[in-house]
Amino acid sequence: MEITVLMATYQGEPYIRQQLDSILAQTVPVGLMISDDGSEDGTRKILEEYRQRYPDRIRLRHRREPGRGGEQKQTRPGRHAPVSPPAADNFFWLLSLAAREECPYVLLSDQDDVWFPHKAETLLARMHKLEARLGQDHPVLVHSDMEVVGDKALAKAGAYPARNRIPAQAGESSRQADSGLAQISPSFFAYARCNPRRTGLAQVLVENPVTGGALMMNRALLGLVWERPGICCMHDWWIALAAACFGTISCVDRPLYQYRQHGHNLVGATATGSAADLAGRLGRRKQVEENYYRMMAQAREFESRFCHRLDGKQKAVLRAFLALPGQTPFQRLAGIAGNHFYKSSPLQTLAMCVTIPSARKPFMNQKTNPPASGTPGKLDCVILNYNDAATTEALVCRLRDYRILDRIVVVDNCSTDNSLEQLRPLEDRKVKVIQAERNGGYGYGNNLGVRYAAEHNQATHVLIANPDISVSESCLARLLRVFGQDSQVAVVTARLRDKQYGTLRNGWRLRGFAGELLAMGPISRRLFRRFLDYPDTWFQTRKAMYVEAVHGSMLMVDAAGFLDAGGYDEHMFLYQEEAVLGQRMKALGLRSVLCLDCCYGHAHSASISRTFTGQMERQRLREESVLYYMKHYLHIRPWQEAFAKLWFWGIRMEIWGAMRVGDWLKMAGAVTKKQL
């Protein structure tokens, strides 16, 4: 069929029959693809009943088994919200299936609304009109207004805001009113004071003009948004951002369905923009701050995901938006006005100047040590394996008896040998082995493991460990206690003891353009070490210290904070991931701590060497990662990029010369030994 409706369900038994009937009664034929997110009520029974009645129109593609998900995970008080709502994950699952099947047009459907019979036909007509003018390869999003409805008794009792409420339409049946379809407002746009024509990138960054249940997208837009982002506020907001940046958003300015409010909506319709609404927001300041944290993280994720498609103006808008937390209220006001970060309500726009939480300043100058007491959480361990099953198995065997670890998640990063077969026998109640869909590198594999630990085991903290490390249980307990001291701590690690290089100071400052270049060169790194790292005295007088970046071989993260920040940048295969994580944590005002009174061992396994056999090959990969970091996190200019490439050429010559000298010394030693 030309139109595919994607419906995400969870515990929808009271309302889902009405919605299914309204979709199947559309004036144009539509197909339904439905994913249930682990309902334990009668939702699945109803879905199966409808599938049997309409086998040619309904397909069930459930994301989870009953009882294994759906509800919003809870986080430790004071932490930010989880990475994304379960409903968004469910919709992205459906979008990925629709993209695989190359569906021409996709509609999204909530489980508790009721569509008017002509909804799909009206949106399709507008879509065809726009595609005729713009072309079918142009991403297009079409959406509509909606009628806000709810339970009649609750409406009369004042459970919903009274503004814009009008009496039930003449001829409305008592059954309809009593079933939760009493009219609260004839227009969602009027009710929520939402202007659907505010579709510029700057405006969509601060306010979502599109409701998921009201939108239709074409195949071109679906191809941009089907992949689940590392973090987003909601699936419809992410889709609207992509359409605002790369396509066209068009609104049918009349209601095409009934948007039901029943007290259990994940988002719901709210009467926003009034003085009373702003007073209510001040009363729930922490929730408002968490929403802004998520908005900033979503913007950073969007910039990272689509960096190769953004033009210069779009990049400037995103950078200006991401700079707001680090500014004073007056600076924010100037930034908001200069970049048109306007909300529909002028009062809300002004309120942004003071309600956006400030990013904390760098922590390297703090003189106090973090206290060593706090409240531990639920700790999982993630171990990333690639063609190194023996080393991974040895670490699992050492860690599985640690009582402090709740579960160990081994992520096989699509190994090319028989690693997966060797690791599967390790599985038991405590150990879980999962396989990545592709070898996406260090960041991709570890992000996958942390998400799995947070979503499937509700882990509050996660130990990210290379297979080649060794660490004591007492050290892990020490690291975990640090989180209880400061709610803004998101990363903790111990001092690194390397067999080859000795005890290292594995915490450092985030460097600028010049610092990154100097840190790359073997000679320059040694000559300018005192300017690139913290002073020696910092490591001699403290038990713990705040740092801006830590070594990636072993670190413990607050799961919610790590995922809020977007985790590692999955566009980088290897190297420089520590600096990226440091930048993302810093942007959200989150802290990293290096504990100097405990340490872990690092033995250097053969994983990287098996993938990149030559030193020059590894150097080129390092250069690619550093250049990507400079372009997307330091925002270097073209002349700086050209200078960096020239500097990298000089480093290659330096490495080549060192290799030749090493070969000559080996030959000279062999000749001398033979003569002797």
Secondary structure, DSSP 8 states (H G I E B T S, - for coil): --EEEEEEESS-TTTHHHHHHHHHT-SS--EEEEEEB---SSHHHHHHHHHHH-TTTEEE--SB-TTS--S-----TTS---SS-HHHHHHHHHHHHHHHTT-SEEEEE-SS-EE-TTHHHHHHHHHHHHHHHH-TTS-EEEEEEEEEEE-HHHHHTT-S--TT-----TT--HHHIIIIIEEEES-HHHHTT--TT--SHHHHHH-----GGG-EEEHHHHHHH-S--S--S-HHHHHHHHHHHHSEEEEEEEEEEEEEE-S--SS-----SSHHHHHHHHHTHHHHHHHHHHHHHHHHHHHHHTTTT--HHHHHHHHHHHTGGGS-HHHHHHHHHHHT---SSHHHHHHHHHHS------STT--S---S------EEEEEEESS-HHHHHHHHHHHTT-TTEEEEEEEE---SSSHHHHHGGG-SSSEEEEE-SS--HHHHHHHHHHHHHHHHH--SEEEEE-TTEE--HHHHHHHHHHHTT-TTEEEEEEEEEETTTEEE--EE----HHHHHHHHSHHHHHHTHHHHS--GGGGTS-SEEEESEE-TTEEEEEHHHHHHTT-S-TT--SSSHHHHHHHHHHHTT-EEEEEEEEEEEE---SHHHHHS-SHHHHHHHHHHHHHHHIIIII---HHHHHHHHHHHHHHHHHHHHHHHHHHHHHHHHHHHHHH-
